[in-house]
Amino acid sequence: MRKILLFIAFLFFAGKIFAQTQYNVVFILSDDHRYDAMGFMNKFKGLKTPNMDMMAAQGAHIRNAFVATALCSPSRASILTGLYPHAHTVVDNQSPVPEDLRFFPEYLKQKGYQTAFLGKWHMGVGGEKKQKGFDYWVSFRGQGIYYNPTLFVNGETKVFKDSAYVTDLLTDYTIEFLDKRNKSKPFFIYLSHKGVHDGFQAARRHKGMYKNLVFEAPPSMFITATDTAKYLDLWKEKGNFESQGGYPVNQNDIPKWVRHQRYSWHGVDFMYHGARTFNDFYPAYLETLMGVDESIGTVISYLKNNNLLKNTVVFYMGDNGFSFGEHGLIDKRHAYEESMRVPLLVYAPSFIQPLTKVDQVIQNVDIAPTILNMAGIAKPVHFQGSSFMPLLKKQALEWRDRAFYEYYWEYDFPQTPSMFAVRTDQYKYIYNYGIWDTNELYDLKADPYEMNNLINKPEHKQRALGFRKEIFNWLDQTGGMQIPLRPLGNQSRSDHIFKGRY
């Protein structure tokens, strides 16, 4: 009898210990937030993001976080599935979600979690219907709008007026879910903001706060410029195309597609087909970001005031980066740093020490296995990412030392080719696929702005060949030796050179 009682006691305490490992998780995602646009990064003078700064100071800053594709739908699908885009096949913003694709919140529900999704879904469906793995649902169609949106709330359509701001509404619904949840169950919240996607519109309280912020043009902004290019007044070394910011420029090996894109929807000389200029583009982006930062603060304050932080982990991440004129480009899609690199912060006072810095390469495919790890759930065998939870605890862990990247040509934005890339702590190799143009190799330590393409240097031949082989080995080993295609509709081309053609 004594042995039986001891065994029962063991099971009871083991159960308590196991239960304590089931952390609540809040995953906050923003749209198009570049990795260095946070106050503590000291990149944009005058930018204030107090809540992101707090997460970095009191939690972990993942300093080398990358996406596998810098585009909304593919990145979001990788976050939800732990798979590279060529594996989940949601390779662009119009690709449907395969019926058999599993999202990691499905595993959380099986483990007893309450799950909520709030915000931008943007994968294969309009956003009206609740998706697999979620109990609570608030979303909108497509990209949504910043002011007076229509939201779909657990099957009910709600139309907002009176200057209702979407970032605030999604935050309010998050707090409502937290208030009404079953307090006896662990929870997972996926708060997916529209901000700071293009069409930037700040909350009224933030409009104009950065109107006097001085835009500092990146050195690479003018390497593709001509004498008739715009914004040459921002360039303090006019006429010197061979050196920028003290860094050498290889004019001979700048890809032609990059030069041509300067005058396109995604280029500084014709941004959004002339609808915007840097004079309003730059401050509007940063002012719109303020609502996202405040949302983070509101959610964390609720967790703190309700004694939930002792068993809750808060993530903040961007779905992809964004260019501010680098290489003469705006937006994302390409494999340059400001596009494929993202902000990633993790705050968990119970096990993450303040000022933790993670320098290992983390990708969006690692989010799903990490959150499952925090719920006490083993990684599904088909996942291609891995849990970086031990790194957050400063534990030794064998980990990858490079990021892989893929982007597939889109009908709507034909100015950017398909491309594959591999990035280490020093080098980046970009294979521009299916286009008569040069590939790219950069030494990121000597050339952080990626202006000196080494692809034609004899001393780097073997290095480039090695990276090219790595890319195709990676694709082969992960089921990516094909380009996923989808049928096109009846739409005509929208690029300004061939607009209206088929």
DRENLO-657872 format. One record per residue (C-alpha): x, y, z; residue number from 1. Coordinates in nm, 2 decimals. Example, Ala and Ser with C-alpha at 12.3 -4.5 7.8 and 13.67 -1.06 7.14 Angstrom:
REM residues 2
1.23|-0.45|0.78|1
1.37|-0.11|0.71|2
This chain:
REM residues 502
0.00|0.00|0.00|1
0.29|0.24|0.09|2
0.44|0.18|-0.26|3
0.11|0.24|-0.43|4
0.06|0.57|-0.23|5
0.42|0.68|-0.32|6
0.35|0.60|-0.69|7
0.03|0.80|-0.69|8
0.21|1.09|-0.52|9
0.48|1.07|-0.79|10
0.22|1.08|-1.06|11
0.05|1.38|-0.90|12
0.37|1.58|-0.87|13
0.50|1.48|-1.21|14
0.16|1.60|-1.35|15
0.20|1.93|-1.18|16
0.56|1.97|-1.32|17
0.44|1.88|-1.67|18
0.15|2.12|-1.64|19
0.38|2.40|-1.55|20
0.56|2.35|-1.88|21
0.24|2.43|-2.07|22
0.30|2.80|-2.13|23
0.04|3.03|-2.25|24
0.16|3.19|-2.57|25
0.08|3.53|-2.74|26
0.22|3.56|-3.09|27
0.20|3.91|-3.23|28
0.28|3.96|-3.60|29
0.31|4.28|-3.79|30
0.32|4.33|-4.16|31
0.62|4.46|-4.36|32
0.82|4.57|-4.04|33
1.19|4.58|-4.13|34
1.43|4.44|-3.87|35
1.60|4.76|-3.77|36
1.30|4.99|-3.74|37
1.28|4.97|-3.36|38
1.40|5.25|-3.13|39
1.66|5.04|-2.95|40
1.83|4.96|-3.28|41
1.93|5.33|-3.32|42
1.88|5.31|-3.70|43
1.62|5.58|-3.74|44
1.70|5.88|-3.53|45
1.40|6.00|-3.33|46
1.20|5.67|-3.37|47
1.04|5.57|-3.04|48
0.91|5.21|-2.98|49
0.90|5.18|-2.60|50
0.72|4.85|-2.59|51
0.94|4.68|-2.84|52
1.24|4.83|-2.65|53
1.11|4.69|-2.33|54
1.07|4.34|-2.48|55
1.44|4.35|-2.59|56
1.56|4.49|-2.26|57
1.36|4.25|-2.04|58
1.35|3.95|-2.28|59
1.53|3.82|-2.58|60
1.62|3.99|-2.91|61
1.68|3.74|-3.19|62
1.93|3.94|-3.39|63
1.95|3.71|-3.70|64
1.59|3.64|-3.78|65
1.49|3.57|-4.14|66
1.19|3.46|-4.34|67
1.21|3.19|-4.61|68
1.02|3.41|-4.85|69
0.97|3.79|-4.80|70
0.60|3.80|-4.89|71
0.28|3.79|-4.68|72
0.11|3.47|-4.76|73
0.42|3.24|-4.79|74
0.57|3.38|-4.47|75
0.24|3.33|-4.28|76
0.20|2.98|-4.41|77
0.56|2.90|-4.30|78
0.49|3.04|-3.95|79
0.17|2.82|-3.92|80
0.31|2.50|-4.06|81
0.69|2.49|-3.98|82
0.75|2.42|-4.36|83
0.94|2.61|-4.63|84
0.72|2.77|-4.90|85
0.80|2.50|-5.16|86
0.68|2.24|-4.91|87
0.35|2.40|-4.81|88
0.31|2.54|-5.17|89
0.15|2.87|-5.06|90
0.42|3.04|-5.26|91
0.25|3.37|-5.34|92
-0.05|3.58|-5.22|93
-0.30|3.40|-5.45|94
-0.20|3.04|-5.39|95
-0.47|2.82|-5.22|96
-0.40|2.64|-4.90|97
-0.38|2.26|-4.96|98
-0.66|2.07|-4.79|99
-0.42|1.84|-4.60|100
-0.20|2.12|-4.47|101
-0.19|2.12|-4.08|102
-0.15|2.44|-3.88|103
0.03|2.41|-3.55|104
-0.27|2.55|-3.34|105
-0.44|2.22|-3.43|106
-0.19|2.04|-3.21|107
-0.24|2.29|-2.93|108
-0.62|2.24|-2.94|109
-0.56|1.86|-2.90|110
-0.35|1.94|-2.59|111
-0.64|2.14|-2.43|112
-0.55|2.49|-2.54|113
-0.80|2.76|-2.62|114
-0.69|2.93|-2.94|115
-0.77|3.27|-3.09|116
-0.68|3.43|-3.42|117
-0.72|3.81|-3.46|118
-0.64|4.01|-3.77|119
-0.49|3.95|-4.12|120
-0.52|3.60|-4.24|121
-0.44|3.65|-4.61|122
-0.40|3.29|-4.72|123
-0.62|3.14|-4.99|124
-0.95|3.26|-4.84|125
-1.12|3.59|-4.78|126
-1.09|3.58|-4.40|127
-1.46|3.54|-4.32|128
-1.45|3.18|-4.21|129
-1.28|3.04|-3.90|130
-0.98|2.84|-3.99|131
-0.84|2.51|-3.87|132
-0.71|2.51|-3.52|133
-0.88|2.82|-3.39|134
-1.17|2.85|-3.14|135
-1.20|3.23|-3.15|136
-1.19|3.42|-3.48|137
-1.17|3.79|-3.58|138
-1.05|3.87|-3.93|139
-1.12|4.07|-4.25|140
-1.10|4.02|-4.62|141
-0.76|4.03|-4.79|142
-0.53|4.32|-4.69|143
-0.82|4.49|-4.50|144
-0.83|4.87|-4.44|145
-0.69|5.09|-4.16|146
-1.01|5.29|-4.09|147
-1.37|5.18|-4.05|148
-1.31|4.82|-4.14|149
-1.56|4.53|-4.17|150
-1.46|4.25|-3.94|151
-1.58|3.89|-3.92|152
-1.62|3.80|-3.56|153
-1.69|3.44|-3.49|154
-1.93|3.42|-3.78|155
-2.09|3.76|-3.73|156
-2.02|4.05|-3.97|157
-1.95|4.38|-3.79|158
-1.91|4.71|-3.98|159
-1.73|4.98|-3.79|160
-1.76|5.36|-3.84|161
-1.66|5.68|-3.65|162
-1.29|5.65|-3.75|163
-1.25|5.31|-3.58|164
-0.89|5.21|-3.63|165
-0.81|4.85|-3.71|166
-0.50|4.81|-3.49|167
-0.70|4.93|-3.19|168
-1.00|4.71|-3.27|169
-0.79|4.39|-3.30|170
-0.62|4.48|-2.97|171
-0.96|4.53|-2.80|172
-1.08|4.19|-2.93|173
-0.76|4.03|-2.79|174
-0.84|4.17|-2.45|175
-1.20|4.06|-2.48|176
-1.08|3.70|-2.55|177
-0.85|3.71|-2.25|178
-1.14|3.83|-2.03|179
-1.39|3.57|-2.15|180
-1.16|3.27|-2.18|181
-1.19|2.95|-1.97|182
-0.95|3.04|-1.69|183
-0.88|2.67|-1.63|184
-0.72|2.61|-1.97|185
-0.40|2.73|-2.13|186
-0.43|2.97|-2.42|187
-0.27|3.06|-2.75|188
-0.33|3.40|-2.92|189
-0.22|3.49|-3.27|190
-0.26|3.87|-3.31|191
-0.19|3.94|-3.67|192
-0.18|4.32|-3.74|193
-0.24|4.49|-4.07|194
0.01|4.75|-3.97|195
0.26|4.85|-4.12|196
0.15|4.73|-4.47|197
0.15|4.98|-4.75|198
-0.13|5.23|-4.77|199
0.02|5.35|-4.44|200
-0.23|5.53|-4.22|201
-0.14|5.60|-3.86|202
-0.39|5.63|-3.58|203
-0.51|5.99|-3.55|204
-0.32|6.03|-3.22|205
0.01|5.95|-3.40|206
-0.04|6.14|-3.73|207
0.24|6.40|-3.78|208
0.46|6.29|-3.49|209
0.75|6.21|-3.73|210
0.68|6.48|-3.99|211
1.01|6.65|-3.90|212
1.21|6.33|-3.90|213
1.50|6.36|-4.14|214
1.53|6.07|-4.39|215
1.88|5.95|-4.42|216
1.92|5.78|-4.76|217
2.10|5.45|-4.75|218
2.43|5.44|-4.95|219
2.29|5.18|-5.19|220
2.00|5.40|-5.29|221
2.20|5.57|-5.56|222
2.41|5.29|-5.71|223
2.14|5.24|-5.98|224
2.06|5.61|-6.03|225
2.10|5.81|-6.35|226
2.13|6.18|-6.39|227
1.75|6.21|-6.42|228
1.67|5.99|-6.12|229
1.46|6.13|-5.84|230
1.59|6.23|-5.49|231
1.94|6.31|-5.60|232
1.92|6.60|-5.36|233
1.94|6.34|-5.08|234
2.27|6.22|-5.22|235
2.57|6.41|-5.07|236
2.83|6.26|-5.31|237
2.67|6.34|-5.64|238
2.84|6.20|-5.95|239
3.05|5.94|-5.76|240
2.89|5.60|-5.86|241
3.20|5.40|-5.76|242
3.19|5.45|-5.39|243
2.90|5.51|-5.14|244
2.94|5.57|-4.77|245
3.30|5.46|-4.79|246
3.21|5.13|-4.94|247
3.31|5.02|-5.29|248
3.05|4.97|-5.56|249
3.08|4.72|-5.84|250
2.88|4.90|-6.12|251
2.95|4.62|-6.37|252
2.77|4.35|-6.19|253
2.45|4.51|-6.06|254
2.17|4.29|-6.20|255
1.98|4.45|-6.48|256
1.65|4.36|-6.32|257
1.75|4.57|-6.02|258
1.84|4.87|-6.24|259
1.51|4.84|-6.43|260
1.30|4.80|-6.12|261
1.41|5.15|-6.00|262
1.14|5.28|-6.23|263
0.85|5.05|-6.13|264
0.59|5.00|-5.86|265
0.87|4.88|-5.64|266
1.13|5.14|-5.73|267
1.20|5.48|-5.58|268
1.16|5.67|-5.91|269
0.81|5.55|-5.97|270
0.69|5.41|-5.63|271
0.34|5.27|-5.64|272
0.32|5.40|-6.00|273
0.38|5.76|-5.88|274
0.11|5.76|-5.61|275
0.36|5.83|-5.33|276
0.69|6.00|-5.27|277
0.95|5.96|-5.00|278
0.83|6.29|-4.84|279
0.51|6.12|-4.71|280
0.61|5.75|-4.75|281
0.88|5.75|-4.48|282
0.71|5.93|-4.19|283
0.37|5.76|-4.26|284
0.54|5.42|-4.22|285
0.69|5.50|-3.89|286
0.38|5.67|-3.76|287
0.17|5.37|-3.85|288
0.41|5.15|-3.66|289
0.33|5.34|-3.34|290
-0.01|5.17|-3.32|291
0.15|4.83|-3.34|292
0.39|4.92|-3.06|293
0.11|5.04|-2.84|294
-0.08|4.72|-2.90|295
0.21|4.52|-2.77|296
0.21|4.74|-2.46|297
-0.16|4.70|-2.40|298
-0.15|4.32|-2.42|299
0.15|4.29|-2.20|300
0.00|4.53|-1.94|301
-0.31|4.31|-1.93|302
-0.10|4.00|-1.87|303
0.09|4.17|-1.60|304
-0.22|4.31|-1.43|305
-0.39|3.97|-1.43|306
-0.09|3.78|-1.29|307
-0.04|3.59|-1.62|308
0.32|3.67|-1.70|309
0.46|3.40|-1.48|310
0.34|3.14|-1.72|311
0.30|3.33|-2.05|312
0.54|3.38|-2.34|313
0.50|3.68|-2.57|314
0.65|3.68|-2.93|315
0.67|3.98|-3.15|316
0.77|3.93|-3.52|317
0.74|4.08|-3.86|318
0.61|3.87|-4.15|319
0.88|4.01|-4.38|320
1.11|4.32|-4.41|321
1.08|4.63|-4.62|322
1.31|4.84|-4.83|323
1.36|5.22|-4.77|324
1.54|5.29|-5.09|325
1.82|5.04|-5.07|326
1.93|4.95|-5.42|327
1.68|5.21|-5.54|328
1.39|4.98|-5.43|329
1.10|4.99|-5.19|330
0.88|4.70|-5.06|331
1.02|4.35|-5.02|332
1.03|4.02|-5.22|333
1.40|4.04|-5.31|334
1.68|3.86|-5.10|335
1.86|4.17|-4.98|336
1.90|4.22|-4.60|337
1.62|4.47|-4.55|338
1.37|4.24|-4.72|339
1.44|3.89|-4.59|340
1.55|4.00|-4.24|341
1.28|4.06|-3.97|342
1.24|4.18|-3.61|343
1.19|3.90|-3.36|344
1.15|3.95|-2.98|345
1.05|3.71|-2.71|346
0.94|3.81|-2.36|347
0.89|3.55|-2.08|348
1.00|3.67|-1.74|349
0.97|3.32|-1.60|350
1.26|3.18|-1.80|351
1.42|3.44|-2.03|352
1.68|3.66|-1.87|353
1.68|4.04|-1.94|354
1.90|4.15|-2.23|355
1.92|3.80|-2.38|356
2.07|3.82|-2.73|357
2.03|3.52|-2.96|358
2.28|3.54|-3.25|359
2.20|3.20|-3.41|360
2.01|3.21|-3.74|361
1.64|3.17|-3.67|362
1.38|3.14|-3.95|363
1.00|3.16|-3.96|364
0.98|2.78|-4.00|365
1.11|2.76|-3.64|366
0.82|2.94|-3.48|367
0.57|2.65|-3.49|368
0.81|2.39|-3.33|369
0.92|2.64|-3.07|370
0.56|2.72|-2.96|371
0.47|2.35|-2.96|372
0.78|2.29|-2.74|373
0.65|2.56|-2.50|374
0.32|2.36|-2.48|375
0.50|2.03|-2.41|376
0.43|1.89|-2.76|377
0.70|1.71|-2.95|378
0.78|1.84|-3.30|379
0.59|1.66|-3.57|380
0.82|1.46|-3.79|381
0.74|1.65|-4.11|382
0.83|1.99|-3.97|383
1.13|2.15|-4.14|384
1.20|2.40|-3.86|385
1.32|2.33|-3.51|386
1.25|2.47|-3.16|387
1.49|2.75|-3.05|388
1.35|2.74|-2.69|389
1.68|2.61|-2.55|390
1.86|2.92|-2.70|391
1.62|3.15|-2.52|392
1.73|2.97|-2.20|393
2.10|3.02|-2.30|394
2.14|2.64|-2.32|395
2.39|2.48|-2.56|396
2.22|2.36|-2.88|397
2.36|2.24|-3.21|398
2.21|2.48|-3.46|399
2.22|2.58|-3.82|400
2.46|2.86|-3.93|401
2.28|2.98|-4.24|402
1.95|3.08|-4.37|403
1.79|2.97|-4.70|404
1.56|3.18|-4.91|405
1.33|3.14|-5.20|406
1.10|3.37|-5.40|407
0.88|3.27|-5.70|408
0.80|3.51|-5.98|409
0.45|3.66|-5.96|410
0.23|3.75|-6.25|411
0.12|4.08|-6.07|412
0.48|4.19|-6.01|413
0.69|4.06|-6.30|414
0.97|4.30|-6.23|415
1.12|4.06|-5.97|416
1.24|3.72|-6.09|417
1.23|3.39|-5.91|418
1.54|3.36|-5.69|419
1.71|3.14|-5.44|420
1.96|3.25|-5.18|421
2.18|3.13|-4.89|422
2.31|3.36|-4.62|423
2.58|3.28|-4.37|424
2.73|3.52|-4.11|425
2.97|3.66|-4.37|426
2.85|3.58|-4.72|427
2.52|3.59|-4.92|428
2.48|3.41|-5.26|429
2.17|3.50|-5.47|430
2.08|3.28|-5.77|431
1.85|3.48|-6.00|432
1.66|3.20|-6.16|433
1.51|3.19|-6.51|434
1.64|3.53|-6.62|435
1.93|3.63|-6.85|436
2.12|3.82|-6.58|437
2.40|3.79|-6.33|438
2.39|3.61|-6.00|439
2.52|3.78|-5.68|440
2.77|3.72|-5.41|441
2.83|3.96|-5.12|442
3.08|3.97|-4.83|443
2.84|4.11|-4.56|444
3.11|4.20|-4.32|445
3.31|4.41|-4.57|446
3.00|4.52|-4.76|447
2.69|4.54|-4.53|448
2.49|4.73|-4.80|449
2.54|4.47|-5.06|450
2.69|4.70|-5.32|451
3.00|4.51|-5.43|452
2.90|4.20|-5.62|453
3.19|3.95|-5.61|454
3.04|3.70|-5.85|455
3.30|3.77|-6.12|456
3.60|3.77|-5.90|457
3.82|3.46|-5.97|458
3.92|3.42|-5.61|459
3.55|3.37|-5.52|460
3.47|3.12|-5.79|461
3.48|2.81|-5.57|462
3.29|2.99|-5.29|463
3.01|3.08|-5.54|464
3.00|2.73|-5.68|465
2.98|2.59|-5.33|466
2.69|2.81|-5.23|467
2.50|2.72|-5.55|468
2.54|2.35|-5.48|469
2.42|2.41|-5.12|470
2.10|2.58|-5.25|471
2.01|2.29|-5.48|472
2.10|2.03|-5.21|473
1.87|2.21|-4.97|474
1.59|2.22|-5.23|475
1.64|1.85|-5.31|476
1.65|1.74|-4.95|477
1.33|1.94|-4.86|478
1.12|1.86|-5.16|479
1.17|2.17|-5.35|480
1.30|2.06|-5.69|481
1.01|2.21|-5.87|482
0.85|2.55|-5.91|483
0.49|2.54|-5.77|484
0.25|2.69|-6.03|485
-0.11|2.79|-6.02|486
-0.36|2.86|-6.31|487
-0.40|3.23|-6.40|488
-0.74|3.40|-6.41|489
-0.86|3.64|-6.68|490
-0.68|3.94|-6.53|491
-0.46|4.16|-6.76|492
-0.11|4.27|-6.67|493
-0.08|4.57|-6.43|494
0.29|4.66|-6.47|495
0.31|5.00|-6.62|496
0.53|4.90|-6.92|497
0.30|4.63|-7.05|498
-0.02|4.73|-6.87|499
-0.34|4.58|-7.02|500
-0.17|4.30|-7.21|501
-0.21|3.93|-7.15|502
